[in-house]
């Protein structure tokens, strides 16, 4: 657990077989986008929004989208762009 952009970050891919290959924070939208690359080469794109949790002083980053596994980094970026455009 760590603080990231004024909210608590809990790594959702905890098995350490995935690594972050893209991270982008939009202060205007207060949204965090992260793309993980799995050990098998596939990509996991996530969009996160801050949510209040009564247990913590700071909000917590929570995923907005369902887990998607995509074959290329470009597909993952396109997925996030489309998701953000339809959920803004």
RAGIFEN-V155854 format. One record per residue. N is the residue number from 1. RES is the residue in three letters. SS is DSSP state (@ for helix, = for strand, . for the rest). PSI is psi in whole degrees, 0 to 359 (999 if undefined). OMEGA is omega in radians with two decimals (NA if undefined). Layout:
N&RES&SS&PSI&OMEGA / N&RES&SS&PSI&OMEGA
//
This chain:
1&UNK&.&136&3.11 / 2&UNK&=&169&3.06 / 3&UNK&=&134&-3.14 / 4&UNK&.&116&3.11 / 5&UNK&.&49&3.05 / 6&UNK&.&32&3.05 / 7&UNK&.&162&-3.13 / 8&UNK&=&131&-3.14 / 9&UNK&=&123&3.03 / 10&UNK&.&117&-3.09 / 11&UNK&.&121&-3.10 / 12&UNK&.&344&3.09 / 13&UNK&.&76&-2.96 / 14&UNK&.&353&-3.05 / 15&UNK&.&0&3.10 / 16&UNK&.&10&3.06 / 17&UNK&.&355&3.11 / 18&UNK&.&151&3.10 / 19&UNK&=&150&3.12 / 20&UNK&=&125&3.10 / 21&UNK&=&350&3.10 / 22&UNK&=&134&3.06 / 23&UNK&=&129&-3.13 / 24&UNK&=&130&3.12 / 25&UNK&=&129&3.07 / 26&UNK&=&109&3.12 / 27&UNK&.&323&-3.14 / 28&UNK&.&315&-3.14 / 29&UNK&.&350&-3.05 / 30&UNK&.&51&-3.07 / 31&UNK&=&140&3.11 / 32&UNK&=&127&3.10 / 33&UNK&=&129&3.14 / 34&UNK&=&137&3.03 / 35&UNK&=&124&3.06 / 36&UNK&=&149&2.96 / 37&UNK&=&126&3.13 / 38&UNK&.&166&3.13 / 39&UNK&.&332&3.14 / 40&UNK&.&2&3.09 / 41&UNK&.&350&3.11 / 42&UNK&.&165&-3.04 / 43&UNK&=&144&3.13 / 44&UNK&=&104&3.13 / 45&UNK&=&136&3.11 / 46&UNK&=&143&2.97 / 47&UNK&=&132&-3.10 / 48&UNK&=&145&3.01 / 49&UNK&=&154&3.12 / 50&UNK&=&138&3.04 / 51&UNK&=&141&3.11 / 52&UNK&.&142&3.08 / 53&UNK&.&125&-3.07 / 54&UNK&.&343&-3.13 / 55&UNK&.&342&-3.01 / 56&UNK&.&151&3.08 / 57&UNK&.&320&3.12 / 58&UNK&.&156&3.01 / 59&UNK&.&169&-3.12 / 60&UNK&=&138&3.05 / 61&UNK&=&124&3.13 / 62&UNK&=&139&-3.13 / 63&UNK&=&141&3.10 / 64&UNK&.&328&-3.02 / 65&UNK&.&159&3.04 / 66&UNK&.&159&3.12 / 67&UNK&.&128&3.10 / 68&UNK&.&135&3.11 / 69&UNK&=&119&-3.06 / 70&UNK&=&151&-3.02 / 71&UNK&.&333&-3.09 / 72&UNK&.&159&3.09 / 73&UNK&@&319&3.13 / 74&UNK&@&319&3.08 / 75&UNK&@&319&3.14 / 76&UNK&@&318&3.10 / 77&UNK&@&316&3.13 / 78&UNK&@&319&3.10 / 79&UNK&@&312&3.14 / 80&UNK&@&316&3.12 / 81&UNK&@&315&3.13 / 82&UNK&@&317&3.14 / 83&UNK&@&312&-3.12 / 84&UNK&@&317&-3.14 / 85&UNK&@&323&-3.11 / 86&UNK&@&353&-3.12 / 87&UNK&.&31&3.13 / 88&UNK&.&999&NA
//
